[in-house]
Amino acid sequence: MKTRLRVLRAEKEWSQADLADAVGVTRQCINAVETGKYEPGLDLAFKIARIFGKNVEEVFLYEESEISFKRQ
Amino acid sequence: MTTPSKPQSPKQQRKNTLGVFYVLVFLAIGTFTFAVRASHAAQEALIALGIVLTGGGIWSFLRFLRVADTHQRLVNHEATSFAFVASLLLTLVVGLLQRFGFLSGASLLIPALMVALWSIGLILFSWRYQE
């Protein structure tokens, strides 16, 4: 799964800590999501998307190859 | 520059509960250690105090898990697994050494060792998710 989180955050000029406080998680969590080391749960994904006024799919990109791999 | 609205930051709450957990656990370990060496009259009171402190430690740990976010819970889960396996191995080694007459009374250190290993696990697995 890829994320546009870093880009969206930069557009708003928010630090990782600002976003972390807004969605109620640690800065380390936001960092791990941005670097792709941690995939957020639905709850956090929706919270992040709402903060940016976007849909989940506009923030987190689920690649087709992952879907076809899981269907096999 | 705009900043997102801050509803309720549980950051301080997490730090506090973790701090309370460490204080209570180490006080409980200290109390139990003193209880072993205390006179019979003081022993019962110290053991009762140790049990209360242990209960407080468990309560603060559960509270920490409740306020922790999903990422912290994952790190905590990995750290707990690490501490469990490491403690198991060390307990086996200590047990074996005690059979041969070494390290008498070392079992008192096992709870402290488990907390120390859990803390090391938290640090190690937190690093894993950093850039």
N, CA and C atoms of all chains as a GROMACS GRO file, in nm:
protein
  609
    1MET      N    1   0.085  -0.119   0.000
    1MET     CA    2   0.000   0.000   0.000
    1MET      C    3   0.089   0.125   0.000
    2LYS      N    4   0.054   0.219  -0.088
    2LYS     CA    5   0.129   0.345  -0.092
    2LYS      C    6   0.044   0.455  -0.031
    3THR      N    7   0.112   0.560   0.009
    3THR     CA    8   0.037   0.672   0.069
    3THR      C    9   0.086   0.807   0.017
    4ARG      N   10  -0.008   0.900   0.007
    4ARG     CA   11   0.027   1.036  -0.034
    4ARG      C   12   0.034   1.128   0.089
    5LEU      N   13   0.045   1.066   0.202
    5LEU     CA   14   0.038   1.140   0.329
    5LEU      C   15   0.142   1.251   0.339
    6ARG      N   16   0.265   1.218   0.302
    6ARG     CA   17   0.374   1.317   0.315
    6ARG      C   18   0.346   1.439   0.227
    7VAL      N   19   0.296   1.412   0.105
    7VAL     CA   20   0.267   1.521   0.011
    7VAL      C   21   0.154   1.608   0.064
    8LEU      N   22   0.048   1.543   0.109
    8LEU     CA   23  -0.068   1.616   0.161
    8LEU      C   24  -0.030   1.699   0.283
    9ARG      N   25   0.053   1.641   0.366
    9ARG     CA   26   0.097   1.710   0.488
    9ARG      C   27   0.182   1.832   0.452
   10ALA      N   28   0.269   1.814   0.352
   10ALA     CA   29   0.355   1.924   0.310
   10ALA      C   30   0.272   2.038   0.250
   11GLU      N   31   0.166   2.002   0.177
   11GLU     CA   32   0.078   2.104   0.119
   11GLU      C   33   0.015   2.191   0.227
   12LYS      N   34  -0.018   2.129   0.337
   12LYS     CA   35  -0.081   2.204   0.448
   12LYS      C   36   0.023   2.266   0.542
   13GLU      N   37   0.150   2.232   0.519
   13GLU     CA   38   0.261   2.278   0.604
   13GLU      C   39   0.244   2.231   0.749
   14TRP      N   40   0.200   2.110   0.764
   14TRP     CA   41   0.185   2.051   0.896
   14TRP      C   42   0.306   1.963   0.926
   15SER      N   43   0.349   1.964   1.048
   15SER     CA   44   0.455   1.872   1.087
   15SER      C   45   0.391   1.736   1.120
   16GLN      N   46   0.476   1.634   1.132
   16GLN     CA   47   0.424   1.502   1.170
   16GLN      C   48   0.357   1.510   1.308
   17ALA      N   49   0.416   1.590   1.396
   17ALA     CA   50   0.361   1.605   1.532
   17ALA      C   51   0.224   1.672   1.529
   18ASP      N   52   0.207   1.772   1.440
   18ASP     CA   53   0.076   1.841   1.428
   18ASP      C   54  -0.032   1.740   1.388
   19LEU      N   55   0.002   1.660   1.284
   19LEU     CA   56  -0.096   1.563   1.235
   19LEU      C   57  -0.122   1.455   1.342
   20ALA      N   58  -0.014   1.412   1.407
   20ALA     CA   59  -0.029   1.309   1.511
   20ALA      C   60  -0.123   1.356   1.622
   21ASP      N   61  -0.105   1.480   1.665
   21ASP     CA   62  -0.192   1.535   1.770
   21ASP      C   63  -0.337   1.543   1.723
   22ALA      N   64  -0.352   1.581   1.596
   22ALA     CA   65  -0.489   1.598   1.543
   22ALA      C   66  -0.566   1.467   1.535
   23VAL      N   67  -0.496   1.358   1.503
   23VAL     CA   68  -0.567   1.230   1.491
   23VAL      C   69  -0.550   1.143   1.616
   24GLY      N   70  -0.475   1.193   1.715
   24GLY     CA   71  -0.465   1.123   1.844
   24GLY      C   72  -0.372   1.003   1.844
   25VAL      N   73  -0.264   1.011   1.766
   25VAL     CA   74  -0.163   0.904   1.768
   25VAL      C   75  -0.026   0.965   1.795
   26THR      N   76   0.077   0.881   1.802
   26THR     CA   77   0.212   0.934   1.825
   26THR      C   78   0.273   0.982   1.693
   27ARG      N   79   0.374   1.067   1.705
   27ARG     CA   80   0.445   1.114   1.585
   27ARG      C   81   0.512   0.995   1.516
   28GLN      N   82   0.561   0.899   1.597
   28GLN     CA   83   0.626   0.779   1.542
   28GLN      C   84   0.530   0.701   1.454
   29CYS      N   85   0.404   0.699   1.493
   29CYS     CA   86   0.302   0.627   1.415
   29CYS      C   87   0.287   0.692   1.277
   30ILE      N   88   0.276   0.825   1.274
   30ILE     CA   89   0.262   0.897   1.146
   30ILE      C   90   0.386   0.873   1.060
   31ASN      N   91   0.503   0.877   1.123
   31ASN     CA   92   0.628   0.853   1.051
   31ASN      C   93   0.629   0.712   0.990
   32ALA      N   94   0.585   0.613   1.069
   32ALA     CA   95   0.584   0.475   1.021
   32ALA      C   96   0.485   0.457   0.906
   33VAL      N   97   0.372   0.529   0.913
   33VAL     CA   98   0.272   0.522   0.804
   33VAL      C   99   0.331   0.584   0.678
   34GLU      N  100   0.394   0.699   0.692
   34GLU     CA  101   0.451   0.770   0.576
   34GLU      C  102   0.560   0.689   0.506
   35THR      N  103   0.640   0.620   0.586
   35THR     CA  104   0.751   0.543   0.527
   35THR      C  105   0.706   0.404   0.482
   36GLY      N  106   0.580   0.373   0.501
   36GLY     CA  107   0.526   0.244   0.456
   36GLY      C  108   0.563   0.127   0.545
   37LYS      N  109   0.614   0.157   0.665
   37LYS     CA  110   0.653   0.049   0.756
   37LYS      C  111   0.535   0.001   0.841
   38TYR      N  112   0.430   0.080   0.842
   38TYR     CA  113   0.312   0.042   0.920
   38TYR      C  114   0.187   0.079   0.841
   39GLU      N  115   0.098  -0.018   0.825
   39GLU     CA  116  -0.027   0.008   0.755
   39GLU      C  117  -0.135   0.040   0.857
   40PRO      N  118  -0.194   0.159   0.848
   40PRO     CA  119  -0.292   0.196   0.950
   40PRO      C  120  -0.419   0.112   0.941
   41GLY      N  121  -0.489   0.100   1.053
   41GLY     CA  122  -0.619   0.033   1.052
   41GLY      C  123  -0.722   0.125   0.988
   42LEU      N  124  -0.842   0.072   0.968
   42LEU     CA  125  -0.948   0.151   0.903
   42LEU      C  126  -0.978   0.279   0.979
   43ASP      N  127  -0.983   0.268   1.111
   43ASP     CA  128  -1.017   0.383   1.194
   43ASP      C  129  -0.920   0.499   1.173
   44LEU      N  130  -0.790   0.467   1.180
   44LEU     CA  131  -0.688   0.571   1.163
   44LEU      C  132  -0.687   0.623   1.019
   45ALA      N  133  -0.703   0.532   0.923
   45ALA     CA  134  -0.703   0.572   0.782
   45ALA      C  135  -0.816   0.673   0.756
   46PHE      N  136  -0.934   0.645   0.810
   46PHE     CA  137  -1.047   0.737   0.791
   46PHE      C  138  -1.022   0.869   0.863
   47LYS      N  139  -0.965   0.863   0.983
   47LYS     CA  140  -0.938   0.987   1.058
   47LYS      C  141  -0.842   1.076   0.980
   48ILE      N  142  -0.736   1.014   0.926
   48ILE     CA  143  -0.636   1.091   0.850
   48ILE      C  144  -0.700   1.152   0.726
   49ALA      N  145  -0.777   1.069   0.656
   49ALA     CA  146  -0.842   1.118   0.533
   49ALA      C  147  -0.936   1.235   0.564
   50ARG      N  148  -1.013   1.224   0.671
   50ARG     CA  149  -1.109   1.329   0.710
   50ARG      C  150  -1.037   1.460   0.742
   51ILE      N  151  -0.922   1.448   0.810
   51ILE     CA  152  -0.845   1.568   0.849
   51ILE      C  153  -0.806   1.648   0.723
   52PHE      N  154  -0.775   1.574   0.615
   52PHE     CA  155  -0.736   1.641   0.490
   52PHE      C  156  -0.857   1.670   0.400
   53GLY      N  157  -0.975   1.631   0.445
   53GLY     CA  158  -1.096   1.653   0.365
   53GLY      C  159  -1.098   1.568   0.240
   54LYS      N  160  -1.043   1.447   0.249
   54LYS     CA  161  -1.035   1.360   0.131
   54LYS      C  162  -1.095   1.224   0.162
   55ASN      N  163  -1.114   1.145   0.056
   55ASN     CA  164  -1.155   1.005   0.075
   55ASN      C  165  -1.031   0.923   0.109
   56VAL      N  166  -1.053   0.807   0.168
   56VAL     CA  167  -0.940   0.720   0.205
   56VAL      C  168  -0.857   0.685   0.081
   57GLU      N  169  -0.927   0.660  -0.030
   57GLU     CA  170  -0.856   0.620  -0.154
   57GLU      C  171  -0.767   0.732  -0.210
   58GLU      N  172  -0.796   0.855  -0.172
   58GLU     CA  173  -0.713   0.966  -0.220
   58GLU      C  174  -0.587   0.981  -0.136
   59VAL      N  175  -0.586   0.921  -0.020
   59VAL     CA  176  -0.469   0.930   0.069
   59VAL      C  177  -0.387   0.801   0.063
   60PHE      N  178  -0.458   0.688   0.064
   60PHE     CA  179  -0.390   0.557   0.062
   60PHE      C  180  -0.422   0.486  -0.069
   61LEU      N  181  -0.317   0.445  -0.137
   61LEU     CA  182  -0.334   0.382  -0.268
   61LEU      C  183  -0.308   0.232  -0.257
   62TYR      N  184  -0.413   0.158  -0.278
   62TYR     CA  185  -0.400   0.012  -0.274
   62TYR      C  186  -0.370  -0.034  -0.416
   63GLU      N  187  -0.253  -0.097  -0.435
   63GLU     CA  188  -0.211  -0.133  -0.571
   63GLU      C  189  -0.285  -0.257  -0.621
   64GLU      N  190  -0.317  -0.253  -0.753
   64GLU     CA  191  -0.390  -0.363  -0.815
   64GLU      C  192  -0.317  -0.496  -0.801
   65SER      N  193  -0.184  -0.491  -0.810
   65SER     CA  194  -0.105  -0.615  -0.801
   65SER      C  195  -0.129  -0.684  -0.666
   66GLU      N  196  -0.150  -0.603  -0.560
   66GLU     CA  197  -0.175  -0.660  -0.427
   66GLU      C  198  -0.310  -0.730  -0.423
   67ILE      N  199  -0.410  -0.668  -0.495
   67ILE     CA  200  -0.544  -0.727  -0.496
   67ILE      C  201  -0.539  -0.859  -0.572
   68SER      N  202  -0.477  -0.858  -0.692
   68SER     CA  203  -0.474  -0.982  -0.773
   68SER      C  204  -0.394  -1.090  -0.703
   69PHE      N  205  -0.290  -1.049  -0.630
   69PHE     CA  206  -0.210  -1.148  -0.556
   69PHE      C  207  -0.295  -1.215  -0.448
   70LYS      N  208  -0.376  -1.134  -0.379
   70LYS     CA  209  -0.456  -1.190  -0.270
   70LYS      C  210  -0.572  -1.274  -0.320
   71ARG      N  211  -0.618  -1.248  -0.446
   71ARG     CA  212  -0.729  -1.327  -0.501
   71ARG      C  213  -0.683  -1.467  -0.541
   72GLN      N  214  -0.553  -1.481  -0.570
   72GLN     CA  215  -0.502  -1.610  -0.620
   72GLN      C  216  -0.508  -1.718  -0.513
   73MET      N  217   0.049   2.975   0.782
   73MET     CA  218   0.045   2.829   0.805
   73MET      C  219  -0.072   2.794   0.898
   74THR      N  220  -0.149   2.696   0.855
   74THR     CA  221  -0.259   2.652   0.941
   74THR      C  222  -0.221   2.522   1.010
   75THR      N  223  -0.270   2.503   1.128
   75THR     CA  224  -0.246   2.377   1.197
   75THR      C  225  -0.380   2.307   1.221
   76PRO      N  226  -0.379   2.175   1.217
   76PRO     CA  227  -0.506   2.106   1.238
   76PRO      C  228  -0.558   2.127   1.380
   77SER      N  229  -0.690   2.125   1.392
   77SER     CA  230  -0.748   2.143   1.526
   77SER      C  231  -0.707   2.026   1.615
   78LYS      N  232  -0.684   2.055   1.743
   78LYS     CA  233  -0.638   1.950   1.836
   78LYS      C  234  -0.753   1.909   1.928
   79PRO      N  235  -0.818   1.795   1.900
   79PRO     CA  236  -0.932   1.757   1.984
   79PRO      C  237  -0.888   1.726   2.127
   80GLN      N  238  -0.827   1.613   2.149
   80GLN     CA  239  -0.777   1.578   2.283
   80GLN      C  240  -0.653   1.494   2.264
   81SER      N  241  -0.538   1.551   2.301
   81SER     CA  242  -0.413   1.478   2.280
   81SER      C  243  -0.388   1.381   2.395
   82PRO      N  244  -0.388   1.249   2.366
   82PRO     CA  245  -0.364   1.152   2.473
   82PRO      C  246  -0.214   1.126   2.496
   83LYS      N  247  -0.127   1.208   2.430
   83LYS     CA  248   0.018   1.187   2.440
   83LYS      C  249   0.067   1.190   2.585
   84GLN      N  250   0.027   1.295   2.656
   84GLN     CA  251   0.070   1.308   2.795
   84GLN      C  252   0.015   1.196   2.882
   85GLN      N  253  -0.109   1.157   2.850
   85GLN     CA  254  -0.175   1.049   2.925
   85GLN      C  255  -0.095   0.919   2.910
   86ARG      N  256  -0.046   0.892   2.788
   86ARG     CA  257   0.033   0.771   2.763
   86ARG      C  258   0.162   0.774   2.842
   87LYS      N  259   0.230   0.890   2.837
   87LYS     CA  260   0.357   0.904   2.909
   87LYS      C  261   0.336   0.885   3.059
   88ASN      N  262   0.230   0.947   3.110
   88ASN     CA  263   0.203   0.939   3.254
   88ASN      C  264   0.176   0.795   3.297
   89THR      N  265   0.090   0.725   3.222
   89THR     CA  266   0.054   0.588   3.263
   89THR      C  267   0.177   0.497   3.257
   90LEU      N  268   0.262   0.519   3.156
   90LEU     CA  269   0.384   0.437   3.146
   90LEU      C  270   0.478   0.468   3.262
   91GLY      N  271   0.488   0.596   3.298
   91GLY     CA  272   0.572   0.637   3.411
   91GLY      C  273   0.522   0.575   3.541
   92VAL      N  274   0.390   0.580   3.562
   92VAL     CA  275   0.329   0.522   3.683
   92VAL      C  276   0.354   0.371   3.686
   93PHE      N  277   0.344   0.306   3.569
   93PHE     CA  278   0.368   0.162   3.560
   93PHE      C  279   0.510   0.128   3.609
   94TYR      N  280   0.609   0.200   3.555
   94TYR     CA  281   0.748   0.172   3.594
   94TYR      C  282   0.770   0.194   3.744
   95VAL      N  283   0.718   0.306   3.795
   95VAL     CA  284   0.736   0.336   3.938
   95VAL      C  285   0.674   0.226   4.024
   96LEU      N  286   0.548   0.189   3.994
   96LEU     CA  287   0.479   0.089   4.076
   96LEU      C  288   0.545  -0.048   4.068
   97VAL      N  289   0.588  -0.087   3.948
   97VAL     CA  290   0.650  -0.220   3.933
   97VAL      C  291   0.782  -0.226   4.010
   98PHE      N  292   0.863  -0.123   3.996
   98PHE     CA  293   0.992  -0.129   4.066
   98PHE      C  294   0.976  -0.114   4.218
   99LEU      N  295   0.874  -0.040   4.261
   99LEU     CA  296   0.844  -0.035   4.405
   99LEU      C  297   0.799  -0.172   4.455
  100ALA      N  298   0.716  -0.240   4.374
  100ALA     CA  299   0.668  -0.374   4.412
  100ALA      C  300   0.785  -0.472   4.422
  101ILE      N  301   0.875  -0.467   4.324
  101ILE     CA  302   0.991  -0.557   4.326
  101ILE      C  303   1.077  -0.528   4.450
  102GLY      N  304   1.098  -0.399   4.478
  102GLY     CA  305   1.175  -0.360   4.596
  102GLY      C  306   1.109  -0.407   4.724
  103THR      N  307   0.976  -0.393   4.730
  103THR     CA  308   0.902  -0.434   4.850
  103THR      C  309   0.914  -0.584   4.873
  104PHE      N  310   0.897  -0.662   4.764
  104PHE     CA  311   0.907  -0.809   4.777
  104PHE      C  312   1.050  -0.850   4.817
  105THR      N  313   1.149  -0.778   4.764
  105THR     CA  314   1.288  -0.809   4.799
  105THR      C  315   1.313  -0.784   4.948
  106PHE      N  316   1.259  -0.670   4.997
  106PHE     CA  317   1.273  -0.640   5.141
  106PHE      C  318   1.197  -0.742   5.225
  107ALA      N  319   1.080  -0.784   5.175
  107ALA     CA  320   0.996  -0.878   5.251
  107ALA      C  321   1.068  -1.009   5.279
  108VAL      N  322   1.149  -1.053   5.182
  108VAL     CA  323   1.223  -1.179   5.199
  108VAL      C  324   1.320  -1.170   5.316
  109ARG      N  325   1.378  -1.049   5.332
  109ARG     CA  326   1.482  -1.033   5.436
  109ARG      C  327   1.426  -0.977   5.567
  110ALA      N  328   1.297  -0.936   5.566
  110ALA     CA  329   1.240  -0.872   5.685
  110ALA      C  330   1.202  -0.973   5.793
  111SER      N  331   1.175  -0.920   5.913
  111SER     CA  332   1.130  -1.007   6.023
  111SER      C  333   0.988  -1.055   5.993
  112HIS      N  334   0.944  -1.159   6.064
  112HIS     CA  335   0.814  -1.220   6.035
  112HIS      C  336   0.699  -1.118   6.046
  113ALA      N  337   0.705  -1.029   6.147
  113ALA     CA  338   0.599  -0.930   6.166
  113ALA      C  339   0.589  -0.834   6.048
  114ALA      N  340   0.705  -0.788   6.004
  114ALA     CA  341   0.707  -0.691   5.893
  114ALA      C  342   0.681  -0.758   5.758
  115GLN      N  343   0.710  -0.888   5.752
  115GLN     CA  344   0.699  -0.961   5.626
  115GLN      C  345   0.558  -0.957   5.567
  116GLU      N  346   0.459  -0.984   5.654
  116GLU     CA  347   0.320  -0.988   5.606
  116GLU      C  348   0.276  -0.852   5.552
  117ALA      N  349   0.314  -0.746   5.626
  117ALA     CA  350   0.276  -0.611   5.584
  117ALA      C  351   0.343  -0.576   5.451
  118LEU      N  352   0.471  -0.614   5.437
  118LEU     CA  353   0.545  -0.584   5.313
  118LEU      C  354   0.487  -0.662   5.194
  119ILE      N  355   0.450  -0.788   5.220
  119ILE     CA  356   0.392  -0.869   5.111
  119ILE      C  357   0.257  -0.809   5.068
  120ALA      N  358   0.176  -0.766   5.166
  120ALA     CA  359   0.047  -0.704   5.134
  120ALA      C  360   0.069  -0.576   5.053
  121LEU      N  361   0.168  -0.497   5.095
  121LEU     CA  362   0.199  -0.374   5.022
  121LEU      C  363   0.246  -0.406   4.880
  122GLY      N  364   0.329  -0.511   4.868
  122GLY     CA  365   0.379  -0.554   4.736
  122GLY      C  366   0.266  -0.595   4.645
  123ILE      N  367   0.166  -0.665   4.702
  123ILE     CA  368   0.052  -0.709   4.621
  123ILE      C  369  -0.029  -0.588   4.572
  124VAL      N  370  -0.047  -0.491   4.661
  124VAL     CA  371  -0.121  -0.370   4.623
  124VAL      C  372  -0.046  -0.296   4.511
  125LEU      N  373   0.086  -0.285   4.528
  125LEU     CA  374   0.168  -0.216   4.426
  125LEU      C  375   0.165  -0.291   4.292
  126THR      N  376   0.168  -0.425   4.299
  126THR     CA  377   0.161  -0.506   4.176
  126THR      C  378   0.026  -0.484   4.106
  127GLY      N  379  -0.080  -0.482   4.188
  127GLY     CA  380  -0.213  -0.455   4.132
  127GLY      C  381  -0.216  -0.319   4.063
  128GLY      N  382  -0.155  -0.220   4.127
  128GLY     CA  383  -0.148  -0.086   4.068
  128GLY      C  384  -0.069  -0.088   3.938
  129GLY      N  385   0.038  -0.166   3.934
  129GLY     CA  386   0.119  -0.179   3.813
  129GLY      C  387   0.039  -0.239   3.699
  130ILE      N  388  -0.036  -0.344   3.731
  130ILE     CA  389  -0.120  -0.409   3.628
  130ILE      C  390  -0.227  -0.311   3.578
  131TRP      N  391  -0.287  -0.239   3.672
  131TRP     CA  392  -0.390  -0.140   3.635
  131TRP      C  393  -0.332  -0.033   3.541
  132SER      N  394  -0.212   0.018   3.575
  132SER     CA  395  -0.153   0.123   3.491
  132SER      C  396  -0.112   0.068   3.354
  133PHE      N  397  -0.071  -0.061   3.349
  133PHE     CA  398  -0.034  -0.120   3.221
  133PHE      C  399  -0.159  -0.134   3.132
  134LEU      N  400  -0.268  -0.179   3.192
  134LEU     CA  401  -0.394  -0.192   3.115
  134LEU      C  402  -0.443  -0.056   3.068
  135ARG      N  403  -0.424   0.044   3.154
  135ARG     CA  404  -0.463   0.181   3.118
  135ARG      C  405  -0.376   0.232   3.002
  136PHE      N  406  -0.248   0.198   3.005
  136PHE     CA  407  -0.157   0.237   2.897
  136PHE      C  408  -0.204   0.174   2.765
  137LEU      N  409  -0.242   0.044   2.771
  137LEU     CA  410  -0.288  -0.023   2.649
  137LEU      C  411  -0.417   0.042   2.597
  138ARG      N  412  -0.500   0.089   2.690
  138ARG     CA  413  -0.626   0.151   2.648
  138ARG      C  414  -0.602   0.284   2.578
  139VAL      N  415  -0.505   0.362   2.625
  139VAL     CA  416  -0.480   0.493   2.564
  139VAL      C  417  -0.380   0.486   2.448
  140ALA      N  418  -0.314   0.370   2.432
  140ALA     CA  419  -0.214   0.358   2.324
  140ALA      C  420  -0.284   0.349   2.189
  141ASP      N  421  -0.218   0.404   2.085
  141ASP     CA  422  -0.276   0.389   1.951
  141ASP      C  423  -0.239   0.251   1.895
  142THR      N  424  -0.293   0.218   1.778
  142THR     CA  425  -0.275   0.083   1.723
  142THR      C  426  -0.127   0.052   1.695
  143HIS      N  427  -0.052   0.153   1.654
  143HIS     CA  428   0.091   0.133   1.627
  143HIS      C  429   0.166   0.101   1.756
  144GLN      N  430   0.134   0.175   1.862
  144GLN     CA  431   0.199   0.149   1.992
  144GLN      C  432   0.162   0.010   2.044
  145ARG      N  433   0.037  -0.028   2.019
  145ARG     CA  434  -0.005  -0.162   2.064
  145ARG      C  435   0.072  -0.269   1.990
  146LEU      N  436   0.097  -0.246   1.860
  146LEU     CA  437   0.174  -0.342   1.781
  146LEU      C  438   0.317  -0.352   1.836
  147VAL      N  439   0.379  -0.235   1.862
  147VAL     CA  440   0.515  -0.232   1.918
  147VAL      C  441   0.517  -0.302   2.054
  148ASN      N  442   0.415  -0.274   2.135
  148ASN     CA  443   0.406  -0.336   2.267
  148ASN      C  444   0.391  -0.487   2.257
  149HIS      N  445   0.311  -0.530   2.159
  149HIS     CA  446   0.290  -0.674   2.138
  149HIS      C  447   0.423  -0.742   2.102
  150GLU      N  448   0.499  -0.676   2.013
  150GLU     CA  449   0.628  -0.733   1.972
  150GLU      C  450   0.726  -0.733   2.089
  151ALA      N  451   0.724  -0.624   2.168
  151ALA     CA  452   0.814  -0.614   2.284
  151ALA      C  453   0.779  -0.719   2.389
  152THR      N  454   0.650  -0.743   2.410
  152THR     CA  455   0.606  -0.842   2.508
  152THR      C  456   0.649  -0.982   2.464
  153SER      N  457   0.634  -1.010   2.335
  153SER     CA  458   0.676  -1.141   2.282
  153SER      C  459   0.826  -1.160   2.302
  154PHE      N  460   0.902  -1.055   2.272
  154PHE     CA  461   1.047  -1.059   2.288
  154PHE      C  462   1.084  -1.085   2.435
  155ALA      N  463   1.018  -1.010   2.526
  155ALA     CA  464   1.047  -1.025   2.670
  155ALA      C  465   1.008  -1.163   2.718
  156PHE      N  466   0.897  -1.216   2.667
  156PHE     CA  467   0.851  -1.349   2.708
  156PHE      C  468   0.953  -1.456   2.669
  157VAL      N  469   0.995  -1.454   2.543
  157VAL     CA  470   1.089  -1.556   2.496
  157VAL      C  471   1.224  -1.542   2.566
  158ALA      N  472   1.272  -1.417   2.578
  158ALA     CA  473   1.402  -1.394   2.644
  158ALA      C  474   1.397  -1.436   2.791
  159SER      N  475   1.286  -1.404   2.859
  159SER     CA  476   1.273  -1.442   3.001
  159SER      C  477   1.269  -1.593   3.016
  160LEU      N  478   1.196  -1.658   2.923
  160LEU     CA  479   1.186  -1.804   2.927
  160LEU      C  480   1.324  -1.868   2.917
  161LEU      N  481   1.402  -1.818   2.820
  161LEU     CA  482   1.536  -1.873   2.801
  161LEU      C  483   1.625  -1.846   2.923
  162LEU      N  484   1.620  -1.721   2.973
  162LEU     CA  485   1.704  -1.686   3.088
  162LEU      C  486   1.662  -1.762   3.214
  163THR      N  487   1.529  -1.783   3.229
  163THR     CA  488   1.480  -1.857   3.346
  163THR      C  489   1.531  -2.001   3.341
  164LEU      N  490   1.531  -2.058   3.220
  164LEU     CA  491   1.582  -2.194   3.205
  164LEU      C  492   1.730  -2.201   3.242
  165VAL      N  493   1.806  -2.100   3.195
  165VAL     CA  494   1.950  -2.097   3.224
  165VAL      C  495   1.973  -2.080   3.374
  166VAL      N  496   1.896  -1.985   3.437
  166VAL     CA  497   1.911  -1.962   3.582
  166VAL      C  498   1.872  -2.087   3.660
  167GLY      N  499   1.762  -2.153   3.618
  167GLY     CA  500   1.717  -2.277   3.683
  167GLY      C  501   1.824  -2.385   3.677
  168LEU      N  502   1.886  -2.394   3.563
  168LEU     CA  503   1.992  -2.493   3.543
  168LEU      C  504   2.112  -2.462   3.633
  169LEU      N  505   2.148  -2.332   3.639
  169LEU     CA  506   2.261  -2.291   3.724
  169LEU      C  507   2.229  -2.314   3.872
  170GLN      N  508   2.102  -2.290   3.910
  170GLN     CA  509   2.063  -2.312   4.050
  170GLN      C  510   2.070  -2.460   4.088
  171ARG      N  511   2.042  -2.546   3.992
  171ARG     CA  512   2.052  -2.692   4.016
  171ARG      C  513   2.194  -2.731   4.055
  172PHE      N  514   2.288  -2.655   3.999
  172PHE     CA  515   2.428  -2.684   4.028
  172PHE      C  516   2.483  -2.595   4.142
  173GLY      N  517   2.390  -2.528   4.213
  173GLY     CA  518   2.431  -2.453   4.333
  173GLY      C  519   2.473  -2.310   4.309
  174PHE      N  520   2.455  -2.261   4.187
  174PHE     CA  521   2.491  -2.120   4.160
  174PHE      C  522   2.366  -2.032   4.169
  175LEU      N  523   2.387  -1.904   4.180
  175LEU     CA  524   2.281  -1.802   4.172
  175LEU      C  525   2.161  -1.828   4.264
  176SER      N  526   2.184  -1.855   4.391
  176SER     CA  527   2.070  -1.875   4.482
  176SER      C  528   2.000  -1.741   4.505
  177GLY      N  529   1.866  -1.744   4.505
  177GLY     CA  530   1.787  -1.622   4.526
  177GLY      C  531   1.773  -1.537   4.402
  178ALA      N  532   1.822  -1.586   4.289
  178ALA     CA  533   1.815  -1.507   4.165
  178ALA      C  534   1.673  -1.497   4.112
  179SER      N  535   1.583  -1.586   4.158
  179SER     CA  536   1.446  -1.583   4.106
  179SER      C  537   1.375  -1.452   4.141
  180LEU      N  538   1.424  -1.385   4.247
  180LEU     CA  539   1.366  -1.255   4.283
  180LEU      C  540   1.388  -1.150   4.174
  181LEU      N  541   1.491  -1.172   4.096
  181LEU     CA  542   1.525  -1.074   3.992
  181LEU      C  543   1.446  -1.096   3.863
  182ILE      N  544   1.375  -1.207   3.854
  182ILE     CA  545   1.306  -1.238   3.728
  182ILE      C  546   1.202  -1.132   3.688
  183PRO      N  547   1.115  -1.084   3.782
  183PRO     CA  548   1.020  -0.979   3.741
  183PRO      C  549   1.092  -0.854   3.691
  184ALA      N  550   1.200  -0.816   3.761
  184ALA     CA  551   1.276  -0.697   3.718
  184ALA      C  552   1.336  -0.721   3.580
  185LEU      N  553   1.384  -0.843   3.561
  185LEU     CA  554   1.443  -0.879   3.432
  185LEU      C  555   1.339  -0.872   3.320
  186MET      N  556   1.218  -0.921   3.349
  186MET     CA  557   1.112  -0.920   3.248
  186MET      C  558   1.075  -0.776   3.210
  187VAL      N  559   1.064  -0.689   3.310
  187VAL     CA  560   1.031  -0.549   3.280
  187VAL      C  561   1.144  -0.484   3.201
  188ALA      N  562   1.268  -0.516   3.240
  188ALA     CA  563   1.383  -0.460   3.168
  188ALA      C  564   1.384  -0.508   3.023
  189LEU      N  565   1.357  -0.638   3.002
  189LEU     CA  566   1.355  -0.693   2.866
  189LEU      C  567   1.240  -0.634   2.785
  190TRP      N  568   1.127  -0.614   2.850
  190TRP     CA  569   1.012  -0.554   2.782
  190TRP      C  570   1.048  -0.411   2.737
  191SER      N  571   1.117  -0.337   2.826
  191SER     CA  572   1.158  -0.200   2.792
  191SER      C  573   1.255  -0.201   2.675
  192ILE      N  574   1.350  -0.296   2.678
  192ILE     CA  575   1.445  -0.307   2.566
  192ILE      C  576   1.368  -0.339   2.437
  193GLY      N  577   1.271  -0.430   2.449
  193GLY     CA  578   1.187  -0.465   2.334
  193GLY      C  579   1.113  -0.344   2.279
  194LEU      N  580   1.059  -0.261   2.368
  194LEU     CA  581   0.988  -0.140   2.323
  194LEU      C  582   1.081  -0.050   2.242
  195ILE      N  583   1.203  -0.034   2.293
  195ILE     CA  584   1.300   0.053   2.223
  195ILE      C  585   1.337  -0.008   2.088
  196LEU      N  586   1.371  -0.138   2.090
  196LEU     CA  587   1.414  -0.205   1.966
  196LEU      C  588   1.306  -0.200   1.859
  197PHE      N  589   1.181  -0.237   1.898
  197PHE     CA  590   1.076  -0.244   1.797
  197PHE      C  591   1.024  -0.106   1.757
  198SER      N  592   1.045  -0.005   1.842
  198SER     CA  593   1.012   0.132   1.800
  198SER      C  594   1.110   0.178   1.693
  199TRP      N  595   1.236   0.143   1.711
  199TRP     CA  596   1.339   0.180   1.612
  199TRP      C  597   1.308   0.120   1.476
  200ARG      N  598   1.255  -0.001   1.478
  200ARG     CA  599   1.229  -0.073   1.353
  200ARG      C  600   1.135   0.006   1.262
  201TYR      N  601   1.049   0.086   1.321
  201TYR     CA  602   0.951   0.159   1.240
  201TYR      C  603   0.998   0.300   1.204
  202GLN      N  604   1.122   0.333   1.248
  202GLN     CA  605   1.173   0.467   1.215
  202GLN      C  606   1.241   0.463   1.079
  203GLU      N  607   1.264   0.583   1.022
  203GLU     CA  608   1.329   0.594   0.891
  203GLU      C  609   1.473   0.547   0.896
   0.00000   0.00000   0.00000
